[in-house]
Amino acid sequence: MRAQFVLSEIGVGLRRNLTMTFAVVVSVALSLALFGGSLLMSDQVNQMKGYWYDKINVSIFLCNKSNAQNDPNCAKGAVTEDQKKAILADLDKMPVVQKVTYESQDEAYKHYKEQFGDSPLASTITPDQMQESYRIQLKNPEQYKVIASAFNGRDGVQSVQDQKGILDNLFGLLNGMNWAARAVMSLMLVVALMLIVNTVRVSAFSRRRETGIMRLVGASGFYIQAPFIMEAAVAGLIGGTVACGFLVLARYFIIDHGLALSEKLNLINFIGWDAVLTKLPLILATSLLMPALAAFFALRKYLKV
């Protein structure tokens, strides 16, 4: 097959259906940009999980005099020195525990003032109202229930709290947003496929006389289909290139020169450029193969070759 003939037919087809080609490019670009964005969102959530789950603690809060008056878990009174020693000894024996840190009432009060010193309620809080606690770092954060089952309801223990539950709510929200983006992406891909099929059929219909002559002179089915398939592939590839550009610009402006510079978000470990660059070949391959396959199956039925 002569390359010059194929290229000329591709150019003719793109020019004849310029508006529909433009619609294909835009729809493919948007759908694949959402596709790449959803993949990067998954990478970001997984990276944040790996970063934060290694730093979260399980906290055992001990009863104080205030709890003893109004909390059923502390009905037997404030924690005693013997109870604290027994709790610490049991924690040291547990294989799931990596490190235990004790926080006194004065230390808890200091941390509270650092975080909520501007609150009107802060002036009414005194150190004796704060709770002593043991902050436990686990070897595996998923094993929180081992600590909870061992110390919940124990004399001197007011509650056992796991910071992982707070992070799970955040990650659940991020995952929900990610699935919503994937749903929109799927809808856009369906729209793009429909536009590709219609564009190919319109192009084939406008050149039905030429394809009829080619059948009569014995041209092979692939020879007739190739210009239409490559026409769809070129339009899709342009859309994929635009989608890659969207992702690169989004990473540069939104993260590098936006979120990463914010002091409020300096604890978030953002994904790097390697995560973005590894997605670009997948997007380009999808943008090339998806329209080509859609055109191939549409033409088999429409041209009957």
C-alpha positions in Angstrom: 0.0 0.0 0.0 1.4 3.4 -1.0 1.9 5.6 2.1 1.3 8.7 0.0 -2.2 7.5 -0.9 -3.1 6.6 2.7 -1.8 10.0 4.0 -3.7 11.9 1.4 -6.9 10.0 2.2 -6.5 10.8 5.9 -6.0 14.5 5.2 -9.1 14.5 2.9 -11.2 12.8 5.5 -10.2 15.1 8.3 -10.8 18.2 6.2 -14.2 17.0 5.0 -15.5 16.4 8.5 -13.7 19.1 10.3 -16.4 19.9 12.9 -16.9 16.2 13.8 -13.2 15.7 13.9 -12.9 18.6 16.3 -15.6 17.1 18.4 -13.8 13.8 18.5 -10.5 15.4 19.5 -12.2 17.4 22.3 -14.2 14.4 23.7 -11.2 12.1 23.6 -9.0 14.8 25.2 -11.4 15.4 28.1 -12.2 11.7 28.7 -8.5 10.7 28.7 -7.6 13.7 30.9 -10.2 12.5 33.4 -8.8 8.9 33.0 -5.2 10.1 33.7 -6.5 12.3 36.5 -8.3 9.4 38.2 -5.1 7.2 38.0 -3.1 10.0 39.5 -5.7 10.5 42.2 -5.4 6.8 43.1 -1.6 7.2 43.3 -2.0 10.2 45.5 -4.3 8.5 47.9 -2.1 5.4 48.1 1.0 7.6 48.7 -0.8 9.5 51.4 -1.9 6.2 53.0 1.6 4.9 53.0 3.0 8.1 54.4 0.4 8.7 57.2 -0.4 5.1 58.2 3.3 4.8 59.3 2.9 7.8 61.6 -0.5 7.3 63.2 -0.8 6.3 66.8 -3.3 4.4 69.0 -4.0 6.4 72.2 -5.0 4.9 75.5 -6.6 7.8 77.5 -6.5 7.3 81.3 -9.2 8.3 83.8 -8.7 11.5 85.7 -10.8 13.0 88.6 -13.2 14.7 86.3 -13.9 11.5 84.3 -14.5 9.6 87.6 -17.5 11.9 88.3 -19.3 11.7 85.0 -17.9 8.9 82.8 -19.2 5.3 83.3 -15.9 3.9 82.1 -14.2 5.6 85.0 -16.7 4.7 87.7 -13.9 3.1 89.9 -12.0 6.4 90.1 -9.0 8.0 88.5 -6.1 5.9 87.4 -3.6 4.8 90.0 0.2 4.5 89.7 -0.1 0.7 89.9 -2.6 0.6 87.1 -0.4 2.8 84.9 2.6 0.5 85.5 0.5 -2.6 84.8 -0.8 -1.0 81.5 2.7 -0.1 80.4 4.1 -3.5 81.3 1.4 -5.2 79.2 2.0 -2.9 76.3 5.7 -3.7 76.4 4.9 -7.4 76.2 2.7 -7.1 73.1 4.5 -8.0 69.8 2.3 -5.6 67.7 3.7 -2.6 69.6 6.7 -0.8 68.2 7.0 2.2 70.5 5.1 3.6 73.6 5.2 7.3 74.6 3.7 8.6 77.9 2.0 12.0 77.9 1.3 13.6 81.3 -1.5 16.0 82.1 0.9 19.0 81.9 2.2 17.9 78.5 -1.4 17.4 77.3 -2.3 20.8 78.5 0.7 22.4 76.8 -0.2 20.7 73.5 -3.8 21.8 73.9 -2.8 25.4 74.4 -0.6 25.3 71.3 -3.4 24.0 69.1 -6.5 25.8 70.7 -5.0 28.7 72.6 -7.1 31.2 70.7 -10.3 29.4 71.5 -12.6 31.1 74.2 -12.9 27.7 75.8 -9.1 27.4 76.3 -9.1 29.9 79.2 -11.5 27.6 81.2 -9.4 24.5 80.9 -6.9 23.6 83.6 -4.1 21.0 83.6 -5.9 18.7 86.1 -8.8 18.4 83.6 -6.5 17.0 80.9 -6.0 13.2 80.5 -2.8 11.3 80.8 -2.3 8.9 77.9 -0.1 6.3 76.3 0.6 7.0 72.6 1.3 3.7 70.9 3.0 3.3 67.5 2.1 -0.1 66.0 4.3 -2.2 63.7 1.1 -2.7 61.5 -1.6 0.1 61.9 -4.2 -2.4 60.8 -3.8 -4.3 64.1 -5.5 -1.5 66.1 -8.2 -3.9 67.3 -5.6 -5.9 69.2 -4.9 -2.9 71.5 -8.6 -1.9 71.7 -9.8 -5.4 72.8 -7.0 -5.7 75.3 -7.5 -2.3 77.1 -11.1 -1.2 76.5 -13.0 -1.5 79.8 -9.9 -2.0 81.8 -9.7 -0.2 85.2 -8.1 3.2 84.9 -8.7 3.4 81.0 -11.3 5.9 79.8 -11.0 5.1 76.1 -8.9 3.7 73.3 -8.8 5.8 70.2 -7.3 5.1 66.8 -6.2 7.9 64.6 -6.5 5.6 61.6 -10.3 6.0 61.8 -10.0 9.7 61.1 -7.7 9.2 58.2 -10.0 6.5 56.8 -12.8 9.0 56.6 -10.6 11.4 54.6 -9.4 8.7 52.3 -13.0 7.4 51.9 -13.9 10.9 50.7 -11.0 11.1 48.3 -11.8 7.6 46.9 -15.4 8.7 46.5 -14.3 11.7 44.5 -12.0 9.5 42.5 -14.9 7.1 41.6 -17.1 10.1 40.6 -14.3 11.2 38.2 -14.2 7.7 36.8 -17.9 7.7 36.2 -17.7 11.0 34.3 -14.7 9.6 32.4 -16.7 6.5 31.4 -19.5 8.7 30.1 -17.1 10.8 28.2 -15.5 7.7 26.6 -18.9 6.4 25.5 -19.6 9.8 23.9 -16.1 9.8 22.3 -16.7 6.3 20.8 -20.1 7.3 19.4 -18.6 10.4 17.8 -15.7 8.3 16.3 -18.2 5.8 14.9 -20.4 8.5 13.4 -17.4 10.4 12.0 -16.1 7.3 10.3 -19.5 6.4 8.9 -20.0 10.0 7.5 -16.5 9.9 6.0 -17.2 6.5 4.4 -20.5 7.7 3.1 -19.0 10.8 1.5 -16.5 8.6 -0.3 -18.8 5.7 -1.1 -18.2 6.2 -4.9 -14.4 5.9 -4.5 -14.7 2.8 -2.3 -17.2 1.2 -4.7 -14.7 1.7 -7.5 -11.9 0.2 -5.4 -14.1 -2.9 -4.7 -14.7 -3.3 -8.4 -11.0 -3.2 -9.3 -10.3 -5.9 -6.6 -8.9 -3.8 -3.8 -8.6 -5.7 -0.5 -10.8 -5.0 2.5 -7.9 -3.8 4.6 -6.7 -1.5 1.7 -10.2 0.2 1.7 -10.5 0.4 5.5 -7.0 1.6 6.3 -7.5 5.3 5.5 -10.7 5.5 7.6 -9.1 3.6 10.5 -6.0 5.8 10.5 -8.1 8.9 10.2 -9.9 8.0 13.4 -6.5 7.0 15.0 -5.0 10.4 14.1 -7.9 12.3 15.5 -7.7 10.2 18.7 -4.0 10.7 19.0 -4.4 14.4 18.7 -6.9 14.2 21.6 -4.6 12.0 23.6 -1.7 14.5 23.1 -4.0 17.3 24.3 -4.9 15.2 27.4 -1.3 14.6 28.2 -0.7 18.4 28.0 -3.6 18.9 30.4 -2.1 16.6 32.9 1.4 18.1 32.7 0.1 21.6 33.0 -2.2 20.6 35.9 0.8 19.0 37.7 3.0 22.1 37.1 0.5 24.8 38.0 -1.8 23.2 40.5 0.7 21.2 42.5 4.2 22.6 41.9 3.1 26.3 41.9 -0.1 26.0 43.9 -0.8 23.4 46.6 2.9 22.5 47.3 3.6 26.1 48.2 0.7 26.4 50.7 1.9 26.3 54.3 -1.4 24.7 55.3 -0.7 21.7 53.1 3.0 21.3 53.8 2.4 17.9 55.6 0.9 16.3 52.4 3.3 14.2 50.4 2.3 15.0 46.8 3.0 12.6 44.0 6.1 13.4 41.9 6.6 13.9 38.2 7.5 10.2 37.7 3.9 9.3 38.5 2.7 11.7 35.8 5.2 10.7 33.2 4.5 7.0 33.5 0.8 7.6 32.7 1.5 9.5 29.5 2.4 6.5 27.3 -0.7 4.7 28.5 -2.9 7.6 27.6 -1.3 8.0 24.2 -1.6 4.2 23.5 -5.3 4.3 24.5 -6.0 7.4 22.4 -4.5 5.6 19.4 -6.0 2.1 19.8 -9.5 3.0 21.0 -10.5 5.1 17.9 -8.8 2.6 15.6 -10.7 -0.4 17.0 -14.0 1.5 17.0 -13.5 2.5 13.4 -12.5 -1.1 12.4 -15.6 -2.7 13.8 -17.9 0.1 12.5 -16.5 -0.2 9.0 -16.8 -4.0 8.9 -20.5 -3.6 9.1 -20.9 -0.4 7.1 -18.7 -1.1 4.2 -19.4 -4.8 4.1 -15.9 -5.7 2.8 
